[in-house]
Amino acid sequence: MPYKAHIIEKRYYSIGEVTQKTGVSEATIRYWQHELEELIGIRTFPNSKNRCFTQEDIEKILKVKYLKDKHFTLEGIKEQLSRKDSEEITQKMKLIDSLMRLREFLVKISESVK
């Protein structure tokens, strides 16, 4: 019987890991946490000063990044994220992400052909 490796999903990520996943600097994440505290909560373990983020927090940070790229103010971002139809933002983000990956793939192919 072949061995199947189990994919282990982490529950909590450090701020450094979040920076790598999102492309947002640590200082910016801290600022957004301060300004959007009700949307991006700060989690720490007992006796620890380290911030811990869940996958849901990472998705919220990506939404904030998307809205900032669309020139929303922090007040506008608060309003957009608190709306019930914020799922539309997630769908747009996923579409943009997949198009960016497709573009990178096509650029690599065109460079290898030259």
N, C-alpha and C positions, 0 to 999 in steps of 0.2 A: 504494500500500500504506500503510495508516494506521500512524502511529507508536505503538508501545506502550512506555510508560514501564516500566522495570524497577524493581521494588521492591528496594531494597538493604537487606539486614538487617545491622545492626551486630553485630560479634562481641563488642565490649566497650563497657560503659556506665560513665560516671562516677558517682560517688556522688550527685551532684545529679540526674542523669537517673533513677537508681534511686529516689530520694526522690519524684520526680514520678510515676513509674509505680506505686509501691507505697503512697504516702501515709504512709510511715514516716520519721521524722526522721533526719537524718544521725547524730546522737548515738546514737540507738537502734540504728541499723544497725551503728555502730562497736562498741557494747556487745555486740550479738548476735554480731558477728564474733569478739570476744575470748572470749566465753563458749562459743560453739558453733563454734570454729575448725575442728574436723574436718568440720563440716557445711557451713559457709560459708567457703570459703578466701579468703585475701587474695592478690590478684594485683596485682603492680606490674610495670611495664616497667623495664628497666635505666635507671639514672640518673633515675628518676622516683619521687616519693613519693606519687603519686596512686593511689588504689584503683581497680581495674578489675573490673567484674562482667560475667559472661556471662548469657545468658538463663536458663540453669540456676540460677545464683546468685539471680536475681530470683525465680524460682519457689520456691526454698527460703525466701527471705525472706518471700514471701507465705504459705507454709505456716506459718512461725513466727508471723507476724502472726495468721493464722487460729487457731492453737492458743492464742496469748496471749489472744485475744478470748474463747476458751472457758475461760479461767482456768487454763490449764496452767502449771506452774512450769517453769523452764529444764531441770530434771532430767527432768520429764515430757515436755518437748518433745524432748530428746535421745533418750529412749526411743521416742517415737512416730515420729520421723524415721528412726531406725535400723532400725525394723521392716520386714520385707519387704512388708507390705501397706500401706505408706504411700501407695500409689496411690489408696486409698479417700479419703484426705484431699484429694488433688488433685481427685477427682471432686466431692466435697462443695463444695470451694472454687469450682469452675467453676459448679456449680449455683447457689450463693449469689450469685455475681457476675452470672449471667444474670438471676436473679430481681430483683436490685437495679436492673439496667439497665431491666428491664421496668417496675418500679415507677416509676422516674424518667420513663420514656416516658408512662406512664398519668397521672402527675401533671401533666405538661406538657399533655397533651391535655385533661384536666379543667379546667386553668386557662385554656386558650385558648377553651373553650366558654362560660365564664362571662362 
